[in-house]
Amino acid sequence: MEHDVALAERLLSGSGAPTVRLYGWAPPAISLGWNQSAEEVDEPSAAAAGIDIVRRPTGGRAILHADELTYSVIMRVTGRHVLAVYDEISRALVTGLQRLGADVAIEKSQPHFPSLYREASAVACFSSSARYEIKHHGRKLVGSAQRRYAAADGSEVVLQHGSILLGPDHLRMVEFLRCSDAVRNRLAEDLRARTTSLSEILGRPVPFAEAADAVRTGFETSWDIRFTGVTSTRLSSAQVVA
């Protein structure tokens, strides 16, 4: 995620290029939203399970990155409204996911974020909904967050990234929260009821590479672009495929 920030800063300075990255995590990790308290996560329990804890440069709540595909988009957005950017990126994601056969769509809502974040169940990202969400029959498949960077001349760059659920491992997030059993049980029920995964939608396991290829093609089709400099390199913390 530090690399995502570096790419955004380079693009803002004029030395970089718009970029889409798709990657996975090894070992699994919990990412905290930029302003989220680290005290909400039980670090010893996570460490005992071999799960790292990192902080995202974007907002939102905690996400367990395991059996999922993380995407990031870094692009110029000078003068464009935040919701318009969310919509444009979401449409590209939906195009790719539909290539897999997933019946997903963008659902729009207007949540009241201050009251939403006061709920105990809001500790985990996938237990709540933002303004633009990609869902399957009302259940959330993709969680996204965004941050803008501005230069002195008024130009703006956005970093948006999110988690596309391949399997059910995100449900384990409740195991690593500092909360009462009652809150943990409530959150577990919320996650099961409000979320889904590509494997559940399609009724089969969805390999990382297959999902990444479909999402990359979705961006190319939706935005009428072709990627250059595509790489597939194994790193200590991520697999970069686009």
N, C-alpha and C positions, 0 to 999 in steps of 0.2 A: 504493500500500500504506500510505502514511502516512494517507491518507483513511480506510482501513479501521480503523486504530488510533484515529483521532479519533472515528469512529462508535462504536467499542467503549467509549471513555472517556466519551462523551456518554451512552450508554445506562446505564453504570454510575452516573453522577452523577444520573440521573433526568431529564435534559433531552433524551434521544434516544429513538429507537424501534428495535425489531428490524428488521434490514435484510438483504436479499439483493441482492448486486451481481453483475453479469455483465459482464466487460470483456475487451478485447484490448489489445495493446501495439503502439505505434508511436513510435519504432523498436522492433524486437525487443530483449529484454533477458534477461540471466541473473540470476536471483534466488538469493542464497545463504541457507541456513538461518541462524537467529539466532546459533548458536554455531559455524558453519562458518568455517574459515580462508579469508580472501581469497587466500592464497598458492596455493590449489589451482587457481585459475583464471588463465589467461594473459591478463591485461588488455590488453596491446598487440595481441594477435591478435584479441581480441574487438572492440576499438576500430577496428581496420583493416577489420573486416567490418561496421561500423556497428551493433554490438551494445553496449548499455549494460549496466552491472553495478549491481545494487541489493541491499540486504539486507532479507530478510523479517523481520517481527516474530515469526514462528513458527519452529519447528525444522525438521528435515529437511535434505535435501541440495540440491545445485544443480539448477535447472530452467532450460531454455532456453524462454522464452515467445515462441514464433513458430508460427503456424498452429495455435493452440490457443485455448480459451476458459477464462479464469480466473474462478472463482466465489469469492465470499466470503459467509459467513453470520455475522451478529452477533446474538446472542440471549441472553436470561437463562437461566441453567442452575443456579441455586442448589440445592445438595444433590444434583445429578445426577452420576452417574459418567461419567468421560471416554468410556468405551466405549459407554455408552448414547447419548451425544450423537453420536458418530461414526456409530452405527448409524442413528439417526433421520435425519441429514442424508444418509447414503449411500442410504437407501431412497427419499428424494425424488429424488436424482440418478438412481438406477436407473429410477424411474418415468418420468422425462423422457427418458432415453436410449432406453428401450424404445419410446417413442412414435415415435422415428425409425426403429424397426425393428431396433435393435441388440440382439442376444442377449447381454445382460450380466447379471451377478449379483454379489452381495456374497460375497466369500470371506474367511473368518476364519482367522487364523493367530496364532501366538505366537512371533514372532522374538525372538532374544536380541540386543537392540540394541547392547550394548557390543562383542560379538564381530563383529556385522554391520558396525559402523562402522570396525572395524580393517581390513576388507578394502579393498584399493585400489579395487575397482570400486564401492564405496559412495560415491564422490565425487559421483555423479549420482543424483538422487532416484529416477528411474524404473528404476534397476538393482536396487533393493531393495524389499522388501515390508513393510508395516506390519500392524497387527492387523486392520484392516478395509480391504479393497481392492475396488475395482470392476474386474472382469476379464471378458474374453471368452475362454472356453475356456482359462483358466489364464494368459492374457496381460493385463498391466496396462494399463488405459485411463485411469484417473484417479489422480493423485497428490495427497494431501491432508496438511495439517498443522494443528495447533491450538494456541491459546494462551488461557489463562484470566486474567481480571482480577478481583481481589477488592476489595471495599470494606470499610471499618472495621466496618460492621454485619453482615458475613458474607455479603452478597449477592455473587453471581458472574455474570460475563458471559463468554461465549466468543466468540472470533474464530476461525473455521475457514475456511481457503481452500485452493484446490487448482487443478490444471490438468487440463482435459479435452482430450485430444489429438484434433485434427481431421485432421491429416495427419502426414507422417513427419519434419517438420523437427526434432523433438526429438532425432533420431539425430545431428544435427550437434553436439550438446553435447560429444562427444569431441574435436572440433577445437580446443576452447578450454580444455583441461585441461593443467596442468603435470604431466606424467607421462611415463614411458618409452613407446617405441613398443609394447613388449610389453603393457604395461598398457592402453594406448589400444586396441590391437587386441582385447584380451580384453573390455574394456568395450563396444566396438562390437558384438561378438558377443552379449554379454549383453543389450544393449538391443534388438537385432533379435529375439532369441529370447523375451524376457520381456515385451515391450510390443507394443501395437497402437494403431490409431487408428480413428476413426469412418469415415474414407474407406476404410481397408482392410477393415473389418468389412462396410460396406454396398456396397463395390465401386463407389463414385462419390464425387466431391468433395462435401463437406458445408460449405456456406457458414456463416459465423459467425452470421448472423442466424437461420438456420434452427435451428441448434443451441441458440442462446440462447432462442429462443421455446419450444422443446421442454422445455428444462430449467426455465424459469420455470413452464410449465404443469405440470411434474412436481411442483414444490413446492406449487402450488395444489391439485393433486389429492391428493397424499400427505398433506398437512397440513390439508386442508379449509380453505384460506384464500384470500383474494383480495388481491392487491397494490394498494396505493394509492401515489400519487406516482410512478408509473412514468415514467422519463425516457429519452430517446434523444439524447444530446448528444455531439458530437465534441470531445474534449479533446486536448491536445498529447501526452498519454501514454496515453490509454485511451479506449475507447468504452463508455460506461455505458448499459446497455439495461434494467436492472431494479434 
